[in-house]
Each structure stands twice: as C-alpha cells, then as structure tokens.
C-alpha cells in the first residue's frame, strides 16, 4: 500500500521541522514537501501530489483559510487539515466552510496528529479532541445559513484585503498577483464597498478581527 503523502505548510521553519520529525516516526506516512505560504503550497501541490496538506492559518501573502478554499476547488482529491493555536468557534467554522477536512490545535499530541492524517486520508473529517462539541453543533446548525462578511468577499478580494492589511503597495500587490495596478485598485474599492470600510486602518482592523492577519503583522 502506498504511503500517505503529506505537505507541510507553515511560515515557521522550526515548527515544520518538528511536525516532519513526528510524522517521520509514523508508518505509512511520507512528508513530500514544505512551504511557508499558502501561495507556495498551491504551487507545490502540482509537483509533489500530496494526499494531505497540514496548513497553518496565519501566513503572509495568502492565509491558510483562503489557500484551503483554492485547494478544495483546484485539487478536490487533496485533503487539508488546518493547524492553529486558536480553538475559537469562528475559526473552526471558517476552516470547514473553506473546505478543510480537519482542524487541529498546534499543541495536539503525536498520536492525535497521526489519527488526523490517517482519518482525512480515508475521506473522513477530523476535529481536535480539545475543540468543544458545541463547535461542531454550531457548524451543523449554521451550514447553509447567513455567512459572515468575509465569506461575502471573493477569494481574490480576500487575497487583496490581506495584502493591503499587511502593508503592501498597489504596485507590489499587482506584481505578486499578476494583475494590473488598476485591477488591484478595483478589487480594493470593491472590498471597501462590501465591508463599508473606507480607509486602510479600518481594513487592517477588520483583517485582524477576521483572522487574516495578526495584530503584530
């Protein structure tokens, strides 16, 4: 039987090294690559063909939630497990809505990490045991219901929002995304109109509340 191929995505090299070491002790699992941003991960999927992606949420340029949504759309056979320090209900719900197959806290035990990887590879959904039962109940009750304002934004709009909130200039965003400066400005205007926020500091505060960046970005 072929091993489960895993891609590690986290902007902290030391954390990736720790997860790689843990998975190296698990039979039937093989780490096939590492990436530090969601954008890098999407490119690596094409060349490394992983079965499972272990994905951090807060990363520069393209966060784990939006990267998960892109992976779910472009690579439906690839299963994403979100890794996070945050057990808040909204984070978990956003991850599941984005198409993630699992959600693990970063202080998870090695055994639970192994269980999660093997479960999602079988096509199951896996939530960390430390995430309370009411989170899953809330997901069941709210799925298909009213989405929050970040969901109202398209993936490209969320991508531009994150880069603006991180302090990137229009020309730099255009270069990163392969767009014209005029198109980037159009996306930024759409974001402001949708969120009813009309200044960059307001967008930064919103991105922090939405979990797209941290307060110390």
Residue pairs with C-beta under 8 A, 6 or more apart in sequence:
1 28
3 28
3 29
3 30
4 28
4 29
4 30
4 51
4 52
4 117
4 118
4 121
5 30
5 32
5 48
5 49
5 50
5 51
5 52
6 23
6 29
6 30
6 31
6 32
6 50
6 51
6 52
6 53
6 54
6 117
7 31
7 32
7 33
7 34
7 35
7 41
7 44
7 45
7 48
7 50
7 52
7 53
7 54
8 16
8 19
8 20
8 31
8 33
8 34
8 35
8 54
9 34
9 35
9 36
9 37
9 38
9 40
9 41
9 53
9 54
9 55
9 56
9 59
9 64
9 67
10 16
10 19
10 36
10 54
10 55
10 56
10 59
10 83
11 36
11 37
11 56
11 58
11 59
11 60
12 56
13 36
15 56
15 106
16 34
19 54
19 113
20 31
20 34
22 110
22 113
23 29
23 31
23 113
23 114
23 117
24 31
25 110
26 114
26 117
28 118
29 114
29 117
29 118
32 48
32 49
32 50
33 44
33 47
33 48
33 50
35 41
35 43
35 44
36 59
36 60
37 59
37 60
37 61
37 62
37 67
38 55
38 59
38 61
38 62
38 63
38 64
38 66
38 67
38 68
38 70
39 61
39 62
39 67
41 53
41 55
41 67
41 71
42 62
42 67
42 70
42 71
42 74
44 50
45 53
45 71
45 74
45 75
45 78
50 78
51 77
51 78
51 79
51 121
52 78
52 79
52 80
52 81
52 117
52 120
52 121
53 71
53 78
53 79
53 80
53 81
54 81
54 83
54 104
54 117
55 64
55 67
55 68
55 80
55 81
55 82
55 83
55 100
56 64
56 82
56 83
56 84
57 63
57 64
57 65
57 82
57 83
57 84
57 86
57 91
57 95
57 211
58 64
58 84
58 211
58 213
58 214
59 67
60 166
60 217
61 162
61 163
61 166
61 176
62 70
62 159
62 162
63 162
63 211
63 212
63 213
64 82
64 83
64 84
64 95
65 82
65 94
65 95
65 98
65 211
65 212
66 98
66 155
66 158
66 159
66 162
68 80
68 82
68 95
68 98
68 99
68 100
69 98
69 99
69 155
70 155
71 78
71 80
71 99
72 80
72 98
72 99
72 100
73 99
79 101
79 102
79 120
79 121
79 123
80 99
80 100
80 101
80 102
81 100
81 101
81 102
81 103
81 104
81 116
81 117
81 120
81 126
82 95
82 100
82 102
82 103
82 104
83 104
83 105
83 106
84 91
84 95
84 103
84 104
84 105
84 106
85 105
85 106
85 107
86 211
87 105
87 128
87 130
87 131
87 132
87 135
89 134
89 135
89 138
90 148
90 211
91 103
91 211
92 103
92 127
92 131
92 135
92 139
93 135
93 138
93 139
93 142
94 148
94 150
94 151
94 211
95 103
96 103
96 125
96 139
96 143
97 143
97 147
97 151
101 120
101 124
101 125
101 126
102 116
102 119
102 120
102 125
102 126
102 127
103 126
103 127
103 128
103 131
104 112
104 113
104 116
104 126
104 128
105 128
105 130
105 131
107 130
108 116
108 128
108 130
112 128
112 129
115 126
116 126
116 128
119 125
119 126
120 126
127 135
127 136
148 210
149 194
149 195
150 158
150 210
150 212
152 194
153 161
153 191
153 194
153 195
156 177
156 187
157 187
157 190
157 191
157 194
158 212
159 177
160 173
160 177
160 184
160 187
160 188
160 191
161 188
161 191
161 203
161 206
161 207
161 212
162 207
162 212
162 213
163 172
163 173
163 176
163 177
164 173
164 188
164 191
164 200
164 203
165 200
165 203
165 204
165 206
165 207
165 208
165 212
165 213
165 217
166 213
166 217
167 217
168 176
170 181
170 184
170 185
170 188
171 181
173 179
173 184
174 180
174 181
174 183
174 184
177 184
179 187
191 197
191 203
192 198
192 203
195 203
195 206
197 203
197 206
204 213
207 213
208 214
208 215
